[in-house]
């Protein structure tokens, strides 16, 4: 008898990057609702310091989910060749174990790495299971838009060819927002009935509204500062240079600090900008532990979420939902054509700022800096909207309903 679901993902517990966290929560919630769920994943990369890769069992059961970990390269992601080799090696490792996919009714495949959906596509043809394609970032479109690859390159043409197959044979294509759905309809000719919009989420029992004055903010000297926080992937898809330029404009405000927490391909560039401008109001930290993360969010006075203009419609920043859950205002650097930009602007839970409008970003920060009342009201509304629409159980249950009706 076939099991209900196999999740194919490069990242899973104990990875602390957002993809690993989200898919771990999804698998565990679906298992708690009665589905038989297995995960085929890689060895951890973004992991807690106390967890070495040698400590992780290759086969295990964790919170009623069977996990099998397979080997793949873990080269430096800042290097394009290293990133490509990582993509190819994990996909190849999955394909070498392809026979395992025949044992499942549904196969959920994540878009990262971009070649991984090959496994779902071929499985749907050979084993007639339901291939569900979960798009976090749409390739090659996002890489072309950001000029990482050329539109007429062999890689782009190959990915376009494969995506056509993926979209045609997928039982469902799951996207994170209405803007992504519209992009697929307009540019990829995907049948609307195939597209499911299920946003990412945060856990209300983990991300709570804590006071600004807490043990974490006091320990790291954030309790007496106005903290503008960007937390997550410091990558190519985010317009982060604009934040550094704004920090330069606000250098005279000695109690305003800009805090970047995370890793990624742009981090070194931003650090060099800060050195060039000799800024004292910008800090860079690595990823924080799961225990500290909720207190980090509450130590901030506002959060920034951003996308490069060319990446709009090709992904939705998942950090948005943890920001909402923490009950702090959000500054969204993106257009009003995006789901997140519309949410922030229409619900008045912060400010939406157009790309490269540094003066507006400066004014938005100062508006919150100058008014505790405004900051409190926007943060309170953010938490209410989170609990109504983006709480973990609400969103993962949508997957449960989806797999039950297929």
N, C-alpha and C positions, 0 to 999 in steps of 0.2 A: 504494500500500500504506500502511495506517495505521501511525503510530508507536505505540509501546507506552503512553506516558504523558505527559500534560500536567499540570503542577502550577500551580494558580491561587493566588497568594498576594500580598498587598500588600507583604510584607517578604521580602527575599532578600539574598544577598551583594551589597555589603559591609556591610549592616546588622548591628549588633552586639547588637540586642535578641534575646531568646531565640527568638522565632518565626523570624526571619531565619536565625539560626545553625542551628537544627534542620532547617529545610527545605533549606538549602544542603547540609548533611551527608547528608540523606536522598537528595536528587537525585543527588549525586555517588556515593554508595554504590550506588544502583540502576544508575547508568550503568556503574560498574565491574563490576557483576555481569552486564552484557550487555543491559540494557534501553535502548531509545532514549527519552531523557527531555528534554523541553522545559519551560521555565518562562515563564509570563506574569506579570509582576510590575510593581511601581511603581518610581519613582525612590527612592533611599535617603533615609531620614530620620534614624534612629539610626545615624550613620556616624562613622568615625574622623575626627579633625580634619584629617588630611592628605588626606582624600578629599572633594573638593567635588562636588556633584551635577553640575556642569558637566563634571567629569572622567570621568563614567560614560557609556560608549557605550550607545546605545539598543538595539543588537543586537550580541550577542557570543557567543562560545563560551568557557566557563570550565570547566576540568576535565571535558571531554567532555559538558557540558550546554549546550544552546542556550538563551540567555536573551534575551527581548524585554521591554524596559521601556517602560511606557506612562505618559502624564502623568496626574496627579491632584492635587487640592489637598493642601497640607500646612499646614493651619492649626493654631493652638494647641490641643492636646488638653485643656488644662485648662478650656477653654470648651466647654460642652455643644453649642452651635450649631456651633462649629468642628469638634468631633469628628464630629457628624452629617454635616456637609458633606464631611468627609474620606471617611466611609463611602460616601456617595452618589456622590461623584465618581469614586472608584476603581471601584466596581461599574459605573457608567455607562460608564466608559472600557473596561472589559472587554466589556460588552454591545455596544458599538460595533464590537468586533472579534470578535463572536460566531462569524462564519463560520469562523474558524480552528479551532474545536473539532471540526469534522467530521473532522479529520485524525488523530484519536487513538482508540485502543481504550479507554483508561481516562482519566478526568479526576478528579484529586484536588483537592478544594476545601476550603480551611481556613475555619473558622467566623468568623474575623475578617478583614474587616468582616462583620457579621451578614447583610447582604443578598447577599453574594458568591455563596452557593450557588444563587441563582437561575440563574446561568449553567450550573451542573452539572445542575440539574433540567431546564431547557429543552433542554439538549443531549442528555440521556438520552432525551427524548421525540422530538426531531427526528432525531437522528443515531444513536440506539440504541447509544451508547457506555456504558461502565460508569461511572456517577457514584458516586464514593466521597467521603463526607462526613466530614472529619476535624474533630472537635469539640475545640478547646482550651478554649473557654468557651461555655457554653450560653446563648444569648439567645432570648427576652427574660427568661428565668427569673432569671438572675443580676442583671440590671438591676432587675427587680421586687423581688427579695429585698433588695436594698440600697437600695430606695426611690429609685432614680434615675428610674424611670418608674412610673406607676400601672398596676395590673393591668387596669383597664378602659379604659385609654387607647387611642387609635386605633393608636398605634405598637405597643403590646403585642398587641392583637388581630390586627394585620396580620402581625406576626412569628409568632404562634401559627398563623395560617392558612398562612403560607409553610412553617413547620417541618413541618406535617402533610404538605405536598406533598414536602418534602425527604426526610422519613423514608420516605414511601411509595415514592418512585421511586429512592431511593439503592440501589445494588447492595450496598453495605456502609456501615455507620456505624461509624467508628473513634473510640473513646474512650480516655482515658489511664489509666483505673483501673476496678476493679470497683465502686467506689462510684458512679461516673458511669453505668456499665452498669445498676446497680440502679435508679438514678433514672430512666433512660429507660424501663425496663420498667414501673416503678410509675406514672409520671406522663405518659408520652408514648405508651404502648401500641405501642412499637417491637418488632417480632418479634425474639426472642432470637437466631435464626439469622443475622440481619443484622448483629448487633453484634460487632465485633472489639475486643478490649482489647489495645492495644499501647502500652506506656508510653514516655515520652520517655527521654532518655539523656544520657550524657556520653562523651567520647572519652578512653580511658585513656592514649593517647599525648600528649594535651594536658594534661589534668588529672592531675598526678602527686602523690605524697605527698612534699612537700618539707619540710625542717626549718623550725621556727618562725624560727630565726635565718637569714635569707637576705638577699640584697642589697636586696630590696624593703622588708622589714620594718625593716631598719636605716636605709634612706633616709628613710622616713616616720615613724620614731620609734615603731614598733609592736613592736619586738623586746623591749622591757622592760615591755610592758603585757600584761594579760590582755584579749584582744580578743573582744568579742561582736559578730559580724558579721551584718548583714542586707544581702544583695546582690541587686539586681534591680529589678523594677518597684515603685516606691513608690506603689501605686495604691489604688483604692477597695475592692478585694476583700480586702485584707490588714488584719488587726487589728494595726496598728503603734503606735497610741496606748498600748497596754498596755506596750510596750517602753520608751517614754519614762517612763511612771509607775514602772516598775521601776528605771530609771536614777536616778530621783529617790531611791528607797529606798536605792540603793547608792552614793550620792554620797560617803559617807565612805571608801570604798575607792578611794584615789587612783590605784591601778595598774590599775583596771578601766575600760575604755573601750568605749563602744557606738558602732559604726561603721555608718552607712548609706551604701551605695554604689548609685547609680542615679538615676533620674528618675521622675516620675509625679505624679498628681493630688493626692496627700496630702503631698507633700514640704514644701510651703509651710506647711501646717497643723502639721506636726511641728516645723519650724524655729521657728514662733511659740510652740509649747509649750515648747521648750527655752529660748527667750528669756524667757518668762514665769516659768519656774522658775529661771532664771539658772544653768543646768546647765553645768558645765565638762567633763563626762565623756561628752559626745555629740558626734560629728563627722558631717558630711555631705559626701560626695564625689560627683562625677559618675561615669558609667561609666568603667571603666578599659580600657586597650587589651587586645587579645587576648593580647599578649605578657606583660603584667603580671598578667592575671586569675588564672592558676594560683598565682602567688606571693602575690597578695592573699588567696586562699582559705587558703593555708598559713600566712599571717601571723596568722590567726585561731585562737583557742583553742576556740571553739565557734561554730556557725552557727544562726541562727534561721530557721525557715520557718513561715508563718502564713497562715490564711484567716479572713475574717469568718465567724461561725457560719452566717449566711444563705447563704454561698457554698459551703458544704460539699456535695459531690456534684455540683457544677456545673463543676468544674475541678480540675486537679491541678498544684500549683506545680512547674514544670520545673526550678527551681533546686535542688531536692532531690537530683538525680542528680549535679550538679557538687559539691555538698556531700559526698555519699557518696564520690565519687571522690577528694576531697582528704584523706580519712582523718582527719576531725575529727568529734567528737560533734555531734549535731543536737538542737536543742530545737524540738519541733513544737507550736505553739499551735493546737490543733484537737482535735476529739473522736476517740474510738476507733472511730467509724463510718467514718472516712476511711482510705483506703489508706495514706497517709503516716503518720498518727497510729498506726495499727496496726503498721506496719513498725517505727517507732522504738521503740514500747513492747514489742512481742513479741520483737524481735531484740536489745533492750537496747543500742542504738547511740546512746543519748541519753535524753532525757526528753520525755514527752508532757505538755503542760500544758493544762488546760481553759481555755476562753475567760474572760478577765477575772480569772483567779486569779493576781493579781500576787504574792502571797506564795509560791505554788508556783514561779513563774518565778524569783523571787529565790532561793529555796532551791536550785533546779536549777543556776543559775549558780554559786552559792557551793559546791555539791558538787563541781563541776568545778574551780573555782578552788582548792579546798582539797586536791585529790588528783590529782597528776600520773599516778599509776597508773590511776585510773578513767578519766581523760581519754584516756590512751594505749590502754587496752583497748577502750573504746567506739569510738575512731577506727579502730583496727585492724579491728574487726569490720565497721565501715561500709564500708571499702575492699573487704573480702572479699565482702560482699553485693553491692556494686556490680559487681565483676568477674564475678560469677556470673549476675547478672540484668539489669543496666542498662547494660552497656557498649554503645557505639555499634553495633558490628557485629552484636551479638546482636539488637538491636531493629530496625535497618534491614533485616536479613535477613527479619524477619517480614513487612515490607511486600513484599519480593521474592516470598516465597511466596504472599502474598495476590494480587498482581497476576498471578502465573503461573497460579493456579487459577481466576481469573474467566473 
